[in-house]
């Protein structure tokens, strides 16, 4: 991923927007990780829920990846980083 070849300047609004998007991403990832922990605990204490909770567990990595990708796209766009 080529970075800009010259210094860039961000406006206070752009910094604020990036910070909001970063905060949103952290919040969403923490939510997904909380679901992983809850599902693991339920499986541990109620093995009969294993099949149902397995679905919840298996969905979370993709959701976390999607959150990270969405933030990365915005971050790269604002900083002028081009994807190959």
C-alpha contacts under 8 A as a table, 3 or more apart, distances in Angstrom:
res1	aa1	res2	aa2	distance
1	X	81	X	6.66
1	X	82	X	5.78
1	X	83	X	5.02
1	X	84	X	5.82
2	X	81	X	6.08
2	X	82	X	5.74
2	X	83	X	7.13
2	X	84	X	7.83
3	X	80	X	7.10
3	X	81	X	4.94
3	X	82	X	6.87
4	X	7	X	7.22
4	X	8	X	7.69
4	X	79	X	7.71
4	X	80	X	6.18
4	X	81	X	6.23
8	X	79	X	7.29
10	X	13	X	7.88
10	X	14	X	5.81
10	X	15	X	6.38
11	X	14	X	5.12
11	X	15	X	6.36
12	X	15	X	5.08
12	X	16	X	6.07
13	X	16	X	4.99
13	X	17	X	6.05
14	X	17	X	4.99
14	X	18	X	6.11
14	X	78	X	7.55
15	X	18	X	5.15
15	X	19	X	6.08
16	X	19	X	5.04
16	X	20	X	6.19
17	X	20	X	5.08
17	X	21	X	6.24
18	X	21	X	5.06
18	X	22	X	6.03
18	X	74	X	7.84
18	X	75	X	6.86
19	X	22	X	5.00
19	X	23	X	6.03
20	X	23	X	5.06
20	X	24	X	6.10
21	X	24	X	5.01
21	X	25	X	6.13
21	X	71	X	6.48
22	X	25	X	5.09
22	X	26	X	6.21
22	X	71	X	6.83
23	X	26	X	5.18
23	X	27	X	6.16
24	X	27	X	5.10
24	X	28	X	6.15
25	X	28	X	5.19
25	X	29	X	6.07
25	X	67	X	5.83
25	X	68	X	6.78
25	X	71	X	6.77
26	X	29	X	5.21
26	X	30	X	6.04
27	X	30	X	5.19
27	X	31	X	6.25
28	X	31	X	4.99
28	X	32	X	6.33
28	X	64	X	7.69
28	X	67	X	7.18
29	X	32	X	5.08
29	X	33	X	6.14
29	X	64	X	5.54
29	X	67	X	7.07
30	X	33	X	5.03
30	X	34	X	6.04
31	X	34	X	5.05
31	X	35	X	6.43
32	X	35	X	5.13
32	X	36	X	6.49
32	X	60	X	5.73
32	X	63	X	7.29
32	X	64	X	6.73
33	X	36	X	4.97
33	X	37	X	6.31
33	X	60	X	7.37
34	X	37	X	5.09
34	X	38	X	6.06
35	X	38	X	5.01
35	X	39	X	5.96
35	X	56	X	7.32
35	X	57	X	7.44
35	X	60	X	7.72
36	X	39	X	5.21
36	X	40	X	6.10
36	X	56	X	7.27
36	X	57	X	5.45
36	X	60	X	7.03
37	X	40	X	5.15
37	X	41	X	6.15
38	X	41	X	5.14
38	X	42	X	6.14
39	X	42	X	5.08
39	X	43	X	6.14
39	X	53	X	5.33
39	X	54	X	7.55
39	X	56	X	6.91
39	X	57	X	6.57
40	X	43	X	5.13
40	X	44	X	6.13
40	X	53	X	7.62
40	X	57	X	7.84
41	X	44	X	4.94
41	X	45	X	6.23
42	X	45	X	5.26
42	X	46	X	5.40
42	X	47	X	7.34
42	X	49	X	6.96
42	X	50	X	7.87
42	X	53	X	7.58
43	X	46	X	5.13
43	X	47	X	4.79
43	X	48	X	7.36
43	X	49	X	5.87
43	X	50	X	5.12
43	X	53	X	6.87
44	X	47	X	6.02
46	X	49	X	5.80
46	X	50	X	7.54
47	X	50	X	5.30
48	X	51	X	7.47
49	X	52	X	5.41
49	X	53	X	5.96
50	X	53	X	5.21
50	X	54	X	5.81
51	X	54	X	5.14
51	X	55	X	6.90
52	X	55	X	5.73
52	X	56	X	7.14
53	X	56	X	5.03
53	X	57	X	6.20
54	X	57	X	4.98
54	X	58	X	6.07
55	X	58	X	5.18
55	X	59	X	6.27
56	X	59	X	5.38
56	X	60	X	6.71
57	X	60	X	5.73
57	X	61	X	7.95
58	X	61	X	6.71
59	X	62	X	5.92
59	X	63	X	6.57
60	X	63	X	5.04
60	X	64	X	6.08
61	X	64	X	5.10
61	X	65	X	6.08
62	X	65	X	4.98
62	X	66	X	6.08
63	X	66	X	5.04
63	X	67	X	6.32
64	X	67	X	5.19
64	X	68	X	6.32
65	X	68	X	5.14
65	X	69	X	6.07
66	X	69	X	5.06
66	X	70	X	6.08
67	X	70	X	5.22
67	X	71	X	6.35
68	X	71	X	5.27
68	X	72	X	6.04
69	X	72	X	4.96
69	X	73	X	6.13
70	X	73	X	5.35
70	X	74	X	6.59
71	X	74	X	5.27
71	X	75	X	6.03
72	X	75	X	4.97
72	X	76	X	5.96
73	X	76	X	5.28
73	X	77	X	6.07
74	X	77	X	5.04
74	X	78	X	6.19
75	X	78	X	5.38
75	X	79	X	6.20
76	X	79	X	5.10
76	X	80	X	5.75
76	X	81	X	4.72
76	X	82	X	7.01
77	X	80	X	5.11
77	X	81	X	6.23
77	X	82	X	7.69
78	X	81	X	7.84
